[in-house]
Amino acid sequence: MFNKKVFILSLLSIATIFPSSRTQSNTPLICSEKLTIHGNEDITITEEKRFVIIIPSYNNECWCIQNIESAVHQGYNPNKFRVIFIDDCSRDNNYNLVKNYVEQNNLESRVTLIRNKQRIGGCANIHRAVHMCDDDEICLILDGDDWFPDATVLTFLNKVYQEDVWMTYGQYIT
């Protein structure tokens, strides 16, 4: 039986659930044991779940550093999340930029880099990455040209995650 939990997140859906996740000066909050949601509710974190951020990427050299930085700099226990970055045979410098960033910041133990020899598409990349995850890891899909709005995303999801929810999704509103 397929036991993976998958959160498909778009930049807009995350921004929508984090309306007050910034301070008065509009700088990102640093995560702590409490998180304020909608400005009036403190939530105490009781258990740290394991997350995997899956990043399928194709020709995103303009956004790849902001993308990977937003993933690896979450204010969440670094031993409880990891990143799978998949370059889908990009024709630009996407893979090399991310590879250099990972190496320069000593993130090899937390970031798995995959470079496809031929393009297989987003869905196949996600399928492959999800099957690289353990059953107790919650998978988040972050497109290669998106990024998390701040460092509290995993902390928030850790609190609101429910065992009986198998998949969530977001959508762009234009």
C-alpha positions as CSV (number, residue, x, y, z in Angstrom):
1,M,0.0,0.0,0.0
2,F,1.2,3.5,-0.8
3,N,1.8,5.3,2.5
4,K,3.4,8.6,1.4
5,K,1.9,11.9,2.5
6,V,2.2,14.7,-0.1
7,F,1.8,18.4,0.3
8,I,1.7,20.2,-3.1
9,L,2.4,23.8,-2.3
10,S,2.3,26.8,-4.5
11,L,3.9,30.1,-3.6
12,L,0.4,31.7,-3.4
13,S,-1.0,29.0,-1.1
14,I,1.8,29.4,1.3
15,A,1.5,33.2,1.3
16,T,-2.2,32.8,2.0
17,I,-1.7,30.6,5.1
18,F,1.1,32.9,6.4
19,P,-0.6,36.3,6.4
20,S,1.0,37.4,9.7
21,S,4.2,35.5,9.6
22,R,6.2,38.6,9.3
23,T,7.2,41.1,12.0
24,Q,6.3,44.8,12.0
25,S,9.4,45.5,10.0
26,N,8.3,43.0,7.4
27,T,11.3,40.8,8.0
28,P,10.9,37.0,8.3
29,L,10.4,35.5,11.7
30,I,12.9,33.1,13.1
31,C,11.1,30.0,14.2
32,S,10.8,29.1,17.8
33,E,8.7,26.7,19.7
34,K,5.6,28.9,19.2
35,L,4.1,30.1,16.0
36,T,1.5,32.9,15.7
37,I,-1.2,32.3,13.1
38,H,-3.4,35.2,12.0
39,G,-1.9,37.3,14.7
40,N,-3.8,36.0,17.7
41,E,-3.2,32.3,18.2
42,D,-0.1,30.7,19.8
43,I,0.5,27.1,18.9
44,T,2.9,25.0,20.9
45,I,4.8,22.4,18.9
46,T,4.6,19.0,20.5
47,E,6.3,16.6,18.0
48,E,8.7,17.2,15.1
49,K,7.6,15.4,12.0
50,R,10.0,14.5,9.2
51,F,9.8,16.4,6.0
52,V,11.3,16.1,2.5
53,I,11.2,19.1,0.2
54,I,11.1,17.8,-3.4
55,I,12.2,20.4,-5.9
56,P,11.7,19.5,-9.6
57,S,13.5,22.1,-11.7
58,Y,13.9,22.8,-15.4
59,N,15.7,25.9,-16.8
60,N,15.4,27.9,-13.6
61,E,18.9,29.4,-13.3
62,C,17.4,32.8,-12.5
63,W,15.5,31.5,-9.4
64,C,17.4,28.4,-8.3
65,I,19.5,30.0,-5.6
66,Q,16.5,31.7,-4.0
67,N,14.6,28.5,-4.3
68,I,17.2,26.2,-2.6
69,E,18.0,28.9,0.0
70,S,14.4,29.1,1.1
71,A,14.3,25.3,1.4
72,V,17.5,24.7,3.4
73,H,17.2,27.7,5.6
74,Q,13.9,26.7,7.3
75,G,13.9,27.4,11.0
76,Y,13.1,23.8,11.7
77,N,15.3,21.1,13.2
78,P,17.8,20.4,10.4
79,N,17.8,16.7,11.4
80,K,14.1,16.4,10.7
81,F,14.0,17.6,7.0
82,R,15.9,17.1,3.8
83,V,15.8,18.3,0.2
84,I,15.7,16.4,-3.1
85,F,16.6,18.7,-5.9
86,I,16.0,17.3,-9.4
87,D,17.3,19.0,-12.5
88,D,15.3,17.8,-15.4
89,C,18.0,18.0,-18.1
90,S,18.0,21.8,-18.1
91,R,19.7,23.6,-20.9
92,D,20.9,26.5,-18.7
93,N,23.2,26.5,-15.7
94,N,20.5,25.5,-13.2
95,Y,22.2,22.3,-11.9
96,N,25.7,23.7,-11.6
97,L,24.5,26.8,-9.6
98,V,22.7,24.6,-7.1
99,K,25.5,22.1,-6.9
100,N,28.0,24.8,-6.2
101,Y,25.7,26.3,-3.6
102,V,25.3,23.0,-1.8
103,E,29.0,22.3,-1.8
104,Q,30.0,25.8,-0.7
105,N,27.5,25.6,2.2
106,N,28.4,22.0,3.2
107,L,24.8,20.8,2.6
108,E,25.7,17.5,0.9
109,S,24.2,15.5,3.8
110,R,20.9,17.3,3.6
111,V,20.4,17.9,-0.1
112,T,20.2,15.1,-2.7
113,L,21.1,16.4,-6.2
114,I,19.8,14.5,-9.2
115,R,20.6,15.5,-12.8
116,N,18.5,13.7,-15.5
117,K,20.3,12.8,-18.7
118,Q,17.1,13.3,-20.6
119,R,14.0,15.4,-19.8
120,I,11.2,13.3,-18.2
121,G,8.8,16.0,-17.0
122,G,7.6,17.2,-13.6
123,C,5.3,14.4,-12.8
124,A,7.8,11.7,-13.4
125,N,10.4,13.5,-11.4
126,I,8.0,13.9,-8.5
127,H,7.0,10.2,-8.7
128,R,10.7,9.2,-8.6
129,A,11.5,11.5,-5.7
130,V,8.5,10.4,-3.6
131,H,9.6,6.8,-4.0
132,M,13.0,7.8,-2.5
133,C,11.3,8.9,0.7
134,D,10.6,6.9,3.8
135,D,7.0,6.1,4.8
136,D,7.1,8.4,7.8
137,E,8.4,11.4,5.8
138,I,5.9,14.1,4.7
139,C,6.7,15.2,1.1
140,L,6.4,18.8,0.1
141,I,6.7,19.7,-3.6
142,L,8.2,23.1,-4.3
143,D,8.6,24.0,-8.0
144,G,12.0,25.1,-9.1
145,D,10.9,28.6,-9.8
146,D,9.1,29.1,-6.5
147,W,10.4,29.7,-2.9
148,F,9.1,29.7,0.6
149,P,8.1,33.2,1.8
150,D,10.0,32.8,5.1
151,A,11.6,30.3,7.5
152,T,8.4,29.2,9.3
153,V,6.8,27.0,6.6
154,L,7.9,23.6,8.0
155,T,7.2,24.7,11.6
156,F,3.7,25.7,10.5
157,L,3.1,22.5,8.6
158,N,4.4,20.4,11.6
159,K,1.7,21.9,13.7
160,V,-1.3,21.7,11.4
161,Y,-0.4,18.3,9.9
162,Q,-3.1,15.7,10.5
163,E,-2.7,12.0,10.1
164,D,-6.0,11.5,8.2
165,V,-5.0,14.0,5.5
166,W,-3.2,12.3,2.7
167,M,-2.8,15.1,0.2
168,T,-3.2,18.9,0.0
169,Y,-2.7,21.3,-2.9
170,G,-2.7,24.9,-3.7
171,Q,-3.4,26.9,-6.9
172,Y,-2.4,30.1,-8.5
173,I,-5.0,32.8,-8.6
174,T,-4.6,35.3,-11.4
